[in-house]
Amino acid sequence: MTVRDYYSLTTQGRARRLRELAWNALAAYDLDVVRMQLLSNEWNGVFRLDTRDGRKLVLRVGLPRDKGGYDPEEIRSEMMWTDALHRELGLTVPAPIRNRDGDLLTTASAAGVPEPRHCVVFTWVPGVDLADRLTEAAYAATGELMARLHMHAATWTPPPGFHIVRNDTPYHPKDPQRLLTPPYLDRFTPEQQALLRDATARVEAVQGRLWNNGQPPRVIHHDLHMWNVKLDRGRVHPIDFEDLVWGHPVQDIGLALYYIQDRSDYTNLRRAFQEGYTRHLPWPDDDDIDAFIVRRSLDFLNHFVGSDDPQEQAFFPKFMERSMERMRRLMPVFSAHTERSRK
């Protein structure tokens, strides 16, 4: 019988093959796992593990590098910072579980999965997604949480072997910059092309100023949106540190606010987030924050326009229209602010 190509399968079909790979990875750990349950396969394959001694853990199967995943050094670096946050601040985070060899990462394979995958196991973080219970009070607590992460990173000395990318490009630093180049640019109308060029130029200007202001970069989460925060009995806990980069606080804030920009209560939520953040740190310039909200749209467009994944290509046209609408809404405000700042 012919085995179907992995990337032609549905999300659930891929997850069934990743499940076997996850079991293969667990052979490297001293864990007596009695149950494995799929949590998500929208990006990485994420499984809940239940052990015989009653613990709940998480196993994450990463994507290959050419599909948006990370190198072993970057994944180990992620684990280094979450371990430090757990030990030094006492935060409830996905703390890493080492394998039998003492490594933070295990590489495993399985039949029907075309590449070896890098896997990590970490502790369970309790709670519901913040997105399901998003209130002004909870978002203020999230702003305060982000400030605490920024304060820790400002003084933290990474251990040897720590390696993550610099977030100093107009699009995500690990993706090729393809959006404004042929043949990808041809997928957009002339009006859309002009909007993309304007948005990219303005983000580049803010990036250039940010990275040349004399302030050293620090480690930032760079994905602390409302689905990467757990809410448990009034307390917020961060998860999914995979997208760690060297960056600046304003980049982290802009990315988080990108995900609430379409809500009717956006203004109140943004104000609440700022109130929580400023309990510990000063608030960056609002114009720069808006630039990094725009930048997140550019990130995604640049990634999806060049993807060879059939599911992502089917999703792209609708996402492109929504992204253009968002940039049209925000760019006039951003542009006016930028012009005033030059005078």
N, C-alpha and C positions, 0 to 999 in steps of 0.2 A: 504494500500500500504506500502511495506517495505521501510524504509528510508535508503538510502545508508550510509555506514560508512563514516564519515567525511574525514578520511585520505586516503580513496580510491578515492576521488574526484580529479579532475584536479585543478590546481591553480585557475582558474576562478570559478570552482564550489565551492571551499572553500570560495572564496571572496564573492559569493552571500550570503552565510550563515553569514559571518562576517559582511556584510552590515546591516543585521537585528540587530545583536549584537551592532553595532556601534550606530544605532538609539536608542537602549535601553540605552546605556551609556549616550547619549546626554540628556536624561530626567533629569539627575542630574545637568545640567548646565543652567544658565540663558542666553541661546543663541537661537535666532530665526533663525534656519537654514532652508533655502529654497531649498538647493541643496547639494547633496553629490555625489562625483565622486571618483571612485577607481583610485589611483595613482600607487599602487604596492601591490602585495601579494607574492613576491618572498621570503620574510622572515616574517616580520610583515605585518599585513594588514594596509595599509596607505590610508587614504581618504582625499580628499580636501573638505572643507566645505565652502559654500557661505552663508552669513547671509543676512537678509532682509535689514540691514543698510549698506551693501556694503563691509563688511569685508571678507577677505579670511583667513581661518584658516586650520589647519591640525589636524585630529584625527588619532591616532595610536593605533591599537589593538595589544597588545603584544602576543607573544607565551607563552604557559605554560612552567614552569620551566624545566620539563623533556624533552622538545623539543628544548631547547636552549634559553628560555626566562629568565626573571629576576624576583626576588622577589619584593614585593611592596617597601621595604626599599631602594633597589637599584634604582628603577625607580624614587622614590621621590628624591634620592640623585642626579640623573641625572638632574632633574628639578631645584634643588637647585643651581647647578653650572651654568647652562645656564641662570638662573635668575640673578646670580651674574655677569656674563659676560655682560649681557645686561645692568644692572644698573651701574656697576662700570667701565666698559670699553667702553660702548656705542656700542658694537658690534651688528651687525645684526645677530641674532641667533634665533632658535626656542624658544621664550620666553613662559613660561608656562601660561596657563589659568586655574585658580582654579575653582572647581565646587561650587555648591551652599552652601556646607558645609565648604568651605575654603580649601578643600583638593586638593593636586596636582594630585591625581590619583582617578580613578573611576573603580570599578570592576563590570562587567556586564556579563550576560548570554543570550543565545538564543537557541531556538529549533534547534537541528541538529549540534550544536557545543558541543563537549563532555565535555569541561571544562569551568569554568568561566575564563574570560580574563581581564587583567589589561589594562585600557585605559587611555590615556592622550590626552589633547588638547593643542595645542600651536600655536603661530603666524606663519604666512606664511613668508617664506624667498624667495625673488624674485630672478630671474635669470635662466639661463640654467645650466645643469650639466657641470662642468669643463671638463669632459671626452669628451664632444661634441665640445669644443673649446680649446683644450689643446695646449698652446704655451709655449715657454720658458719664456716669460714675465709673463703669468698667473701663471706658476708653481713657478716662483721666488716669486710672490705675495703670493702664498700658503705657501711656506717656511717661509716667513716673518710672515704670519698669525699663523703658528704653533709656531713660537718663541714667539709671543705675548701671546698665550695660556699658554705656558710653564712659561713665566715670571709671569703671573697672578697667576698661580697655586703655584708657589714657595713661595708666600707671603700670599696666601689666607688661612683664618681660616674657615674651614667648620662649619656650624651651628650644633647644637645638632640633633641627629638622622641621620647624614650623615653616610652611610655605603656602601662601595664598596670593591671588593676583591683586594688582592695583586697579582700583575702580576709577580710572582717569580717562576713559574714552566716552564718546557720545552714545555708544551702544554697549551692551554687556561685554566686558573685557575678554571673555573666553570664546565669544562668537566672532567669526570673520565679519568685517564690515562690508556687507553686500547690498544694503538697502538702496543706496543711490548709484549703484553700478549696473550696467547691462549684464545679463538680460532681465534682472529682477526689476529694475526701474520701469520696464515696459509694461508691467502688470498694473501700473497706476495711470490714472488720467493726468493730463497736463496740470489741472488744478491741484490734484493730490500730490503730484511731484513737487510743485511749488511750495505747498504746505510742508512737505517732508524736508525740503531743503532749508526752509526758513526755520523750522523747529530744530533741525540738526545744528544749524549755525548758531542759534541762540543758546542751545545747550552747551555747545563747544565753548562759547564765550564765557559762560558761567563756570564750566569745568576749568578752563584755563586760569581764571581769576582765583578759583578755590584752591587749586593745586600750586599756586605761586604766591600765596598770602603769608608764607612763613610758618604756618601752623602744621605740625607734623601729622600725618595720617595715623589712624588707629584702626584696630579691628572693629568692624561693624557687622551686625547680623545680616542686614541687607535683604531681609525677606520677612519682616515682622508684621505681616498682615493679619487680618482678623481670623484667618483659618490656621495660623501658626501661633496662636495664643490660646491656652486652655484657661477656662474660668472655673474655679473650684471653691465653693463656699465663700465667694466674695474676693478671692485672691486670684491673681493672674500669673500664669507660668508660661515662659517661652519654649517653643519646640522648633524643630527643623532648622538647624544651624548650617545646613549644607552650603548655602550661598555666601558664606563668609568672604569678605574682601577687605583689603586695606582701603580705607575711605575716610569720610568726614561725616559728622552727625547729621548735617542737613540732607545728605544723600539717603540716609536711613529714614529720616522723617518723611521726605517726599515720596519714597517708595511706599511706605505704610499708608499714606493718605491717598495714593492712587486708587486703592481698592475701595474707598468709601465715597469717591467723588461723584457718583451717580445717585447717591441717596438724597432723599428730600431733607434729611436732618444733617446734611454734610456740614453746614456752617457751625451748628451747635456741637457736633462731634469733634470737629477740628479745634474749636475753642476749648473743649474739655481736655483733649489730648495735650494742648499747649499748657493748660493750667497744671496738669500732672507733671509734665516735663520740667516746667520752670520751678517746681519745688526744689530742684537740685541744680539745674543748669540753665543758662540763658537761652532764649529762643532765637534761632537763626532768622535771617532776613526772609520775609514772606515771599518776595519775588524769587529768591533762590530756591525756596521750597517748591514753588510752582514749576520752576524749571525742571526739577527732578520728578515731579508728577508727569510732565510731558515726556521726560526721558524714559520713563517706564513703558509708555506706549511705543516709543522708538525701539526699545529693547525687544519687545515682543514681535513687532513687525519685522525687525531685522532677522530675528530667529526663524519665524514661521515662513517668511517669504522664500527662504532657501531650503526648507525642510523637504526630505524625500519620504517622509512618513505619510502614508495615504490618509490616515485619520486627521493629521494636522493640516494637510492640504484641503481636505473637505471642510474643515473648520475655518480656514483662512479668510474666504471672502466676507463672511458675516463679521468676523472679528475685525477685518480691515475697515469696514464701514463704521463700526462702533468706535474704533480708534480714531478715525478721521473726525468723527463727530465730537469726540472728547477734545481733540487738539484744536478744532475750530472754536470750541467754547472757551478754552483756556488761553489760547495764544493771543487774542486781542488784549486781554488783561495783562498777561505776561509782557507783551510787547510794549504796552503803554507804561508799565512800571519800569521796564528797561530804559525806555527813552527818557523818562523823568530822572532816572538815576544818573544819566549821562550829563544832565544839565547842571 
